[in-house]
């Protein structure tokens, strides 16, 4: 059923101009690389602008750093020697796969924490075969570096596999900008690259992708002295703690204060970061019942992490899928870069004592929430009506408003163009005069556009137009001079049709 849905969803995504690939399609494509078409790019822009608003409204500042850095940086961060994935190879067709993710795609287990022996035993016990040729896998696990290498002016360098490391490097500049005051927060939205072994699941796992990562620099002594926590401490989140995972199949709604008291979450500032990560996806319009927060098992965490949680979304195509990681990275990164660069990376308290800040990280890509929105809000064609429903949240839809002259008559087109020129100063507009009005309504709805404006002959006499709601198909007449205000209220759900 999931494969059938994914096939239909992929066809919709391609045909409607959301995402094309693997690219370049003209040359048979290379897995892990995709092009965002006109509607896809608009949707991705909306997602990234939402991310910006949430981070900025919570005190984080945006920056942009290089995507290529010398290998000494990646040696310091640990990526150069340890950023590898475990692979299995088919004995028959020689296809290779990332062992843990390949298991997770077909079985409801968390294989990331499996040892090499456990991976092989699981494959043998469950008689897992190669999906390409149904052959058996070699009884061995190999590793492959995920770093993409290059040469810059004769020196070894690598494309960044994440934005986090490049965010830590200007730490001394941050200290100047924030006048030496800790805490402070910064974030980046930008490209990252990984030499993925076998990219699968469309843009969920790509070789080139966009990350949005927030980094909060805090005094380790002040982790439980966080004023913003008091505002959200009674908020109940869908927490699937490592304790619960031993006995429960799913999450429980638990207040952050209760999680702190039960020591499921160690510090108030980290609890606030988990809440902020959750808010990112709620702000995108992902339904609450589709989201859970899963805590990493002790053996699953990175060695430098004091705690780690994932935001997961229940996708129609792939089930529960990780879309974001929240990590308490302690002082590991700044100490490593201080050691390798031979520069002091510290902060100073009011009592003049110095310390290395701890870093709390909210790390996710923007491709995965884009896919999640497409997956969740797409509804397969109704055989009776021949319709595809794509009911994206109004505020995140790629196009805000469609404008349709009722007929392709000069006087109607002229008025419609005047309305378009005015509205596109504030909104994303689609202007369409081709085909019957019914077909245009259908095309608009399939693209996710929430509202359609129709200009008819009454518009010329009465200076008003029809606004049609995508979901309810209800219509109202609105004065042309009031259109901007009405559309703004409709998009923000301050009024309905």
Secondary structure per residue as TSV (DSSP state, phi and psi in degrees):
chain	resnum	aa	ss	phi	psi
A	1	X	-	360.0	-43.4
A	2	X	H	-64.9	-39.4
A	3	X	H	-64.8	-38.5
A	4	X	H	-65.4	-42.8
A	5	X	H	-63.8	-45.1
A	6	X	H	-61.5	-39.9
A	7	X	H	-62.1	-43.4
A	8	X	H	-70.6	-40.0
A	9	X	H	-63.1	-43.9
A	10	X	H	-61.3	-41.1
A	11	X	H	-62.4	-43.8
A	12	X	H	-61.3	-46.9
A	13	X	H	-58.3	-40.7
A	14	X	H	-74.9	-48.6
A	15	X	H	-67.0	-31.4
A	16	X	T	-89.1	0.6
A	17	X	T	81.2	32.1
A	18	X	S	-88.8	-62.2
A	19	X	E	-139.2	132.9
A	20	X	E	-118.4	149.9
A	21	X	E	137.3	-172.8
A	22	X	S	-59.0	148.0
A	23	X	S	-103.9	155.6
A	24	X	-	-81.6	122.8
A	25	X	G	-58.7	-32.0
A	26	X	G	-60.0	-28.9
A	27	X	G	-114.1	34.2
A	28	X	T	75.0	-0.8
A	29	X	-	78.3	152.2
A	30	X	-	-125.5	120.5
A	31	X	T	-58.7	142.3
A	32	X	T	94.9	3.3
A	33	X	-	-129.2	129.9
A	34	X	E	-135.6	154.3
A	35	X	E	-109.0	131.1
A	36	X	E	-86.1	119.6
A	37	X	-	-74.2	-175.6
A	38	X	H	-55.2	-47.4
A	39	X	H	-73.4	-36.1
A	40	X	H	-63.6	-41.3
A	41	X	H	-66.5	-39.8
A	42	X	H	-63.3	-41.1
A	43	X	H	-65.5	-42.9
A	44	X	H	-62.8	-39.2
A	45	X	H	-60.3	-43.3
A	46	X	H	-62.2	-42.6
A	47	X	H	-60.5	-48.3
A	48	X	H	-68.2	-35.1
A	49	X	H	-68.1	-34.4
A	50	X	H	-64.8	-42.7
A	51	X	H	-58.8	-45.1
A	52	X	H	-58.8	-47.3
A	53	X	H	-59.8	-43.5
A	54	X	H	-67.0	-46.9
A	55	X	H	-63.1	-47.9
A	56	X	H	-65.2	-38.5
A	57	X	H	-70.3	-13.1
A	58	X	T	-109.3	19.8
A	59	X	T	92.0	8.9
A	60	X	E	-96.9	142.9
A	61	X	E	-108.2	139.7
A	62	X	E	-87.2	143.9
A	63	X	-	-140.6	172.0
A	64	X	-	-137.8	122.7
A	65	X	-	-117.5	167.3
A	66	X	-	-62.0	151.7
A	67	X	S	-95.9	-10.2
A	68	X	E	-121.6	130.7
A	69	X	E	-138.0	151.7
A	70	X	E	-62.6	153.8
A	71	X	H	-66.7	-18.0
A	72	X	H	-62.6	-32.2
A	73	X	H	-63.5	-45.1
A	74	X	H	-76.7	-22.8
A	75	X	H	-69.4	-43.8
A	76	X	H	-62.6	-43.1
A	77	X	H	-72.8	-19.1
A	78	X	T	97.4	-8.1
A	79	X	H	-65.7	-39.3
A	80	X	H	-58.4	-39.1
A	81	X	H	-104.7	-18.8
A	82	X	H	-122.1	-8.4
A	83	X	-	-82.4	82.8
A	84	X	E	-135.9	155.8
A	85	X	E	-117.7	153.6
A	86	X	E	-89.7	133.2
A	87	X	E	-123.5	151.9
A	88	X	E	-120.1	151.1
A	89	X	E	-126.0	138.0
A	90	X	B	-73.3	132.1
A	91	X	T	-67.2	-28.2
A	92	X	T	-89.2	-57.0
A	93	X	T	-103.3	-2.1
A	94	X	-	68.5	12.1
A	95	X	-	-66.5	143.2
A	96	X	E	-116.9	150.8
A	97	X	E	-141.8	151.0
A	98	X	E	-72.8	119.9
A	99	X	H	-60.1	-51.0
A	100	X	H	-67.3	-45.2
A	101	X	H	-69.4	-32.9
A	102	X	H	-62.8	-40.4
A	103	X	H	-67.7	-43.9
A	104	X	H	-64.9	-28.2
A	105	X	H	-67.1	-26.1
A	106	X	H	-116.8	-7.5
A	107	X	S	-137.3	143.3
A	108	X	S	-82.6	68.0
A	109	X	S	-137.7	160.9
A	110	X	-	-102.8	95.2
A	111	X	G	-86.5	-6.0
A	112	X	G	-60.9	-30.7
A	113	X	G	-89.5	-1.8
A	114	X	-	-69.0	142.8
A	115	X	-	-74.9	170.2
A	116	X	H	-60.8	-39.3
A	117	X	H	-63.7	-43.4
A	118	X	H	-65.2	-37.3
A	119	X	H	-60.7	-48.6
A	120	X	H	-65.3	-40.9
A	121	X	H	-63.9	-39.3
A	122	X	H	-65.7	-42.3
A	123	X	H	-62.5	-42.4
A	124	X	H	-69.7	-45.9
A	125	X	H	-62.1	-39.5
A	126	X	T	-94.1	8.0
A	127	X	T	49.9	47.9
A	128	X	-	-78.0	128.5
A	129	X	-	-114.1	164.8
A	130	X	-	-65.3	127.5
A	131	X	T	-70.0	-18.6
A	132	X	T	-79.4	-43.6
A	133	X	T	-132.7	0.5
A	134	X	-	67.6	18.4
A	135	X	-	-80.2	170.7
A	136	X	-	-87.3	159.1
A	137	X	B	-93.8	148.6
A	138	X	-	-62.3	141.8
A	139	X	S	-80.4	52.2
A	140	X	-	-151.9	152.5
A	141	X	-	-113.6	126.9
A	142	X	E	-112.1	170.2
A	143	X	E	-121.2	152.8
A	144	X	E	-137.1	131.9
A	145	X	E	-66.3	141.0
A	146	X	-	-94.4	-2.2
A	147	X	-	-74.8	138.8
A	148	X	E	-100.3	117.1
A	149	X	E	-93.1	155.2
A	150	X	E	-155.8	175.0
A	151	X	E	-122.4	129.5
A	152	X	E	-123.2	115.1
A	153	X	T	50.9	41.8
A	154	X	T	82.0	-0.4
A	155	X	E	-109.5	143.3
A	156	X	E	-65.4	132.3
A	157	X	E	-146.4	171.0
A	158	X	E	-142.4	149.8
A	159	X	E	-74.0	141.2
A	160	X	-	-67.8	135.0
A	161	X	S	-88.3	-2.0
A	162	X	-	-165.2	163.1
A	163	X	S	-89.2	-15.3
A	164	X	H	-57.0	-52.0
A	165	X	H	-58.6	-43.3
A	166	X	H	-68.4	-16.9
A	167	X	H	-78.5	-29.8
A	168	X	H	-77.5	-26.9
A	169	X	T	-63.3	-35.4
A	170	X	T	-84.2	27.2
A	171	X	H	-51.8	-42.3
A	172	X	H	-63.9	-34.6
A	173	X	H	-67.9	-38.0
A	174	X	H	-57.8	-45.7
A	175	X	H	-57.6	-40.2
A	176	X	H	-67.3	-47.3
A	177	X	H	-61.9	-41.4
A	178	X	T	-91.4	14.3
A	179	X	T	56.6	36.3
A	180	X	T	71.3	12.6
A	181	X	-	-97.4	122.2
A	182	X	S	-105.9	136.4
A	183	X	-	-89.1	162.2
A	184	X	E	-148.6	158.6
A	185	X	E	-131.8	143.1
A	186	X	E	-136.3	161.7
A	187	X	E	-150.3	159.4
A	188	X	E	-129.9	147.6
A	189	X	E	-125.6	112.8
A	190	X	E	-170.0	175.9
A	191	X	E	-74.4	145.3
A	192	X	E	-138.7	161.6
A	193	X	E	-139.5	133.8
A	194	X	-	-138.5	136.6
A	195	X	-	-81.1	66.0
A	196	X	-	-56.2	142.0
A	197	X	S	-68.3	-54.2
A	198	X	S	-142.5	82.4
A	199	X	-	-55.0	129.3
A	200	X	-	-139.8	177.5
A	201	X	T	60.2	43.4
A	202	X	G	57.5	-129.5
A	203	X	G	-86.1	5.9
A	204	X	G	-63.2	-39.8
A	205	X	S	-131.4	102.8
A	206	X	-	-118.4	171.1
A	207	X	S	-92.3	-25.9
A	208	X	E	-125.3	127.0
A	209	X	E	-152.5	169.3
A	210	X	E	-107.4	129.1
A	211	X	E	-107.5	151.9
A	212	X	E	-130.8	106.8
A	213	X	E	-126.8	127.0
A	214	X	E	-102.3	139.0
A	215	X	E	-127.4	123.7
A	216	X	E	-111.3	121.3
A	217	X	E	-97.8	121.8
A	218	X	E	-133.9	158.9
A	219	X	-	-78.6	123.6
A	220	X	G	-58.4	-26.1
A	221	X	G	-77.0	-13.4
A	222	X	G	-110.6	16.5
A	223	X	T	-65.6	-24.2
A	224	X	T	-105.3	16.6
A	225	X	-	-122.3	76.4
A	226	X	-	-130.5	103.3
A	227	X	H	-59.8	-36.5
A	228	X	H	-63.4	-22.7
A	229	X	H	-63.2	-37.8
A	230	X	H	-60.2	-29.0
A	231	X	H	-72.7	-31.2
A	232	X	H	-116.7	5.7
A	233	X	T	-62.8	-27.3
A	234	X	T	-91.1	0.4
A	235	X	-	-67.5	129.9
A	236	X	E	-92.1	127.8
A	237	X	E	-118.1	155.1
A	238	X	E	-78.2	82.0
A	239	X	E	-93.9	128.1
A	240	X	E	-114.2	84.5
A	241	X	-	-69.0	163.5
A	242	X	T	-63.9	-28.8
A	243	X	T	-67.7	-46.1
A	244	X	G	-62.8	-34.1
A	245	X	G	-63.4	-20.3
A	246	X	G	-76.2	-23.2
A	247	X	T	-128.1	-19.3
A	248	X	-	-117.6	146.0
A	249	X	S	-82.4	-14.2
A	250	X	S	-148.6	-177.5
A	251	X	-	-78.4	170.6
A	252	X	E	-128.4	148.6
A	253	X	E	-77.4	113.7
A	254	X	E	-129.9	134.0
A	255	X	E	-70.2	151.0
A	256	X	H	-62.5	-36.1
A	257	X	H	-63.7	-39.9
A	258	X	H	-65.5	-39.6
A	259	X	H	-63.7	-37.7
A	260	X	H	-66.2	-46.4
A	261	X	H	-63.2	-35.2
A	262	X	T	-82.2	-2.0
A	263	X	T	63.5	24.6
A	264	X	S	-74.3	-31.7
A	265	X	S	-120.2	130.6
A	266	X	-	-79.1	-38.3
A	267	X	-	-133.1	156.3
A	268	X	H	-69.2	-36.7
A	269	X	H	-68.3	-35.2
A	270	X	H	-70.8	-37.5
A	271	X	H	-60.3	-39.8
A	272	X	H	-63.8	-38.6
A	273	X	H	-65.1	-39.3
A	274	X	H	-62.5	-43.4
A	275	X	H	-60.7	-42.8
A	276	X	H	-64.5	-39.2
A	277	X	H	-62.8	-43.6
A	278	X	H	-60.6	-42.2
A	279	X	H	-62.3	-32.6
A	280	X	H	-57.0	-42.6
A	281	X	H	-83.1	-31.1
A	282	X	H	-64.9	-39.9
A	283	X	H	-64.7	-26.0
A	284	X	T	-78.7	-10.1
A	285	X	T	93.9	10.8
A	286	X	-	-66.9	126.3
A	287	X	-	-59.0	139.3
A	288	X	G	-55.6	-39.6
A	289	X	G	-69.4	-9.4
A	290	X	G	-95.0	-0.1
A	291	X	E	-117.7	139.8
A	292	X	E	-141.3	158.0
A	293	X	E	-115.0	114.5
A	294	X	E	-107.1	125.8
A	295	X	E	-81.9	139.4
A	296	X	-	-70.3	144.2
A	297	X	-	-70.1	154.4
A	298	X	T	-52.0	-41.1
A	299	X	T	-77.1	-10.9
A	300	X	T	-90.3	-25.8
A	301	X	S	-66.9	150.2
A	302	X	-	-62.1	149.8
A	303	X	T	-61.6	-26.6
A	304	X	T	-90.2	-8.4
A	305	X	-	-85.5	130.8
A	306	X	S	-78.5	-30.9
A	307	X	E	-158.7	155.9
A	308	X	E	-152.1	132.3
A	309	X	E	-131.3	149.2
A	310	X	E	-113.5	141.4
A	311	X	E	-88.0	127.4
A	312	X	E	-122.2	144.0
A	313	X	E	-119.7	136.0
A	314	X	E	-84.2	99.3
A	315	X	E	-88.8	147.0
A	316	X	T	-64.8	-34.6
A	317	X	T	-82.0	-34.7
A	318	X	T	-129.6	3.8
A	319	X	E	72.6	-155.4
A	320	X	E	-65.9	121.9
A	321	X	E	-131.1	130.9
A	322	X	E	-67.8	132.1
A	323	X	E	-125.9	-8.6
A	324	X	E	-162.4	145.1
A	325	X	E	-121.3	137.8
A	326	X	E	-118.9	119.2
A	327	X	E	-129.6	139.2
A	328	X	E	-95.4	100.6
A	329	X	-	-86.7	3.0
A	330	X	T	50.9	-140.8
A	331	X	T	-102.7	14.2
A	332	X	H	-55.4	-51.2
A	333	X	H	-66.4	-47.7
A	334	X	H	-65.9	-35.9
A	335	X	H	-67.0	-40.0
A	336	X	H	-63.9	-45.6
A	337	X	H	-73.6	-27.0
A	338	X	H	-66.7	-42.8
A	339	X	H	-64.7	-47.2
A	340	X	H	-78.0	-31.0
A	341	X	H	-90.2	-13.1
A	342	X	T	60.0	37.6
A	343	X	-	-125.3	139.7
A	344	X	-	-75.0	128.5
A	345	X	-	-122.6	80.4
A	346	X	-	-130.3	173.0
A	347	X	E	-129.4	168.6
A	348	X	E	-126.4	133.7
A	349	X	-	-84.9	171.7
A	350	X	T	-62.9	-28.2
A	351	X	T	-83.2	8.4
A	352	X	S	78.7	1.7
A	353	X	-	-76.3	149.3
A	354	X	E	-106.3	156.3
A	355	X	E	-156.3	159.4
A	356	X	-	-94.4	120.0
A	357	X	-	-60.4	149.7
A	358	X	E	-89.8	150.9
A	359	X	E	-115.9	125.8
A	360	X	E	-106.4	131.9
A	361	X	E	-122.4	134.8
A	362	X	E	-115.5	109.8
A	363	X	E	-122.9	120.8
A	364	X	E	-153.2	166.0
A	365	X	E	-100.3	160.9
A	366	X	H	-92.2	-14.1
A	367	X	H	-68.8	-39.5
A	368	X	H	-66.4	-46.4
A	369	X	H	-63.6	-31.8
A	370	X	H	-61.1	-47.7
A	371	X	H	-62.9	-40.4
A	372	X	H	-59.5	-42.2
A	373	X	H	-63.5	-42.2
A	374	X	H	-64.4	-42.1
A	375	X	H	-67.3	-45.0
A	376	X	H	-76.1	-39.4
A	377	X	H	-99.2	-1.2
A	378	X	E	-84.7	132.9
A	379	X	E	-121.7	131.1
A	380	X	-	-58.4	156.3
A	381	X	-	-57.6	137.0
A	382	X	-	-81.6	123.5
A	383	X	T	-63.6	-33.6
A	384	X	T	-70.3	-46.5
A	385	X	T	-99.1	-14.5
A	386	X	-	68.3	29.1
A	387	X	-	-109.1	145.5
A	388	X	-	-107.3	128.4
A	389	X	E	-101.2	133.1
A	390	X	E	-137.2	82.4
A	391	X	-	-94.5	63.7
A	392	X	-	-60.0	150.4
A	393	X	-	-53.0	136.6
A	394	X	G	-53.6	-42.4
A	395	X	G	-75.0	-11.3
A	396	X	G	-111.0	-2.2
A	397	X	-	-62.0	142.8
A	398	X	S	-56.0	-45.9
A	399	X	-	-112.0	134.1
A	400	X	S	-79.9	-43.7
A	401	X	E	-145.0	137.5
A	402	X	E	-99.1	142.3
A	403	X	E	-119.2	123.3
A	404	X	E	-126.1	114.7
A	405	X	E	-66.2	135.8
A	406	X	S	-56.4	-40.9
A	407	X	S	-136.3	162.7
A	408	X	S	-84.3	62.8
A	409	X	-	-106.3	138.9
A	410	X	H	-51.8	-43.4
A	411	X	H	-67.8	-35.0
A	412	X	H	-73.9	-41.7
A	413	X	H	-63.9	-39.1
A	414	X	H	-61.4	-47.2
A	415	X	H	-65.0	-40.9
A	416	X	H	-62.3	-39.2
A	417	X	H	-66.4	-36.4
A	418	X	H	-64.2	-41.9
A	419	X	H	-64.3	-42.9
A	420	X	H	-59.3	-47.4
A	421	X	H	-59.3	-35.6
A	422	X	H	-75.6	-46.6
A	423	X	H	-72.6	-31.9
A	424	X	T	-73.1	-3.1
A	425	X	T	-68.9	-23.0
A	426	X	T	-123.1	-28.1
A	427	X	S	-123.2	159.3
A	428	X	-	-84.2	122.5
A	429	X	E	-117.2	140.9
A	430	X	E	-114.5	124.4
A	431	X	E	-109.5	120.8
A	432	X	-	-137.9	124.4
A	433	X	-	-118.6	6.3
A	434	X	S	-96.9	125.4
A	435	X	S	91.6	177.4
A	436	X	-	-68.2	159.1
A	437	X	H	-64.1	-33.0
A	438	X	H	-64.4	-43.0
A	439	X	H	-67.4	-35.1
A	440	X	H	-68.0	-39.8
A	441	X	H	-59.1	-43.2
A	442	X	H	-65.2	-45.6
A	443	X	H	-60.7	-41.9
A	444	X	H	-62.4	-45.5
A	445	X	H	-65.7	-39.0
A	446	X	H	-66.9	-24.4
A	447	X	T	-84.1	-5.2
A	448	X	T	88.9	3.3
A	449	X	-	-67.6	123.3
A	450	X	-	-75.0	-27.5
A	451	X	E	-137.0	143.3
A	452	X	E	-124.8	131.6
A	453	X	E	-105.3	127.5
A	454	X	E	-113.7	129.7
A	455	X	E	-103.1	119.1
A	456	X	-	-121.5	-172.4
A	457	X	H	-70.2	-25.9
A	458	X	H	-63.9	-30.4
A	459	X	H	-61.3	-36.0
A	460	X	H	-70.2	-34.5
A	461	X	H	-85.4	-40.7
A	462	X	H	-105.6	-3.2
A	463	X	S	59.3	38.5
A	464	X	E	-137.3	168.6
A	465	X	E	-137.6	170.1
A	466	X	E	-97.8	132.4
A	467	X	E	-110.5	128.8
A	468	X	E	-114.5	132.2
A	469	X	E	-84.5	130.4
A	470	X	T	-59.5	-44.8
A	471	X	T	-82.3	-43.4
A	472	X	T	-91.7	-20.3
A	473	X	-	64.1	15.0
A	474	X	-	-79.0	156.1
A	475	X	E	-132.3	150.3
A	476	X	E	-137.8	156.0
A	477	X	E	-94.6	135.5
A	478	X	E	-134.0	137.4
A	479	X	E	-62.1	138.8
A	480	X	G	-57.8	-38.3
A	481	X	G	-66.9	-18.4
A	482	X	G	-100.0	1.8
A	483	X	H	-59.1	-47.3
A	484	X	H	-57.5	-47.4
A	485	X	H	-63.6	-44.5
A	486	X	H	-64.9	-44.6
A	487	X	H	-63.5	-41.3
A	488	X	H	-58.6	-45.4
A	489	X	H	-67.1	-38.3
A	490	X	H	-65.2	-43.7
A	491	X	H	-65.1	-35.0
A	492	X	T	-88.0	3.7
A	493	X	T	59.7	32.0
A	494	X	S	-85.5	-11.5
A	495	X	S	-154.3	162.0
A	496	X	-	-130.2	162.0
A	497	X	-	-90.6	360.0
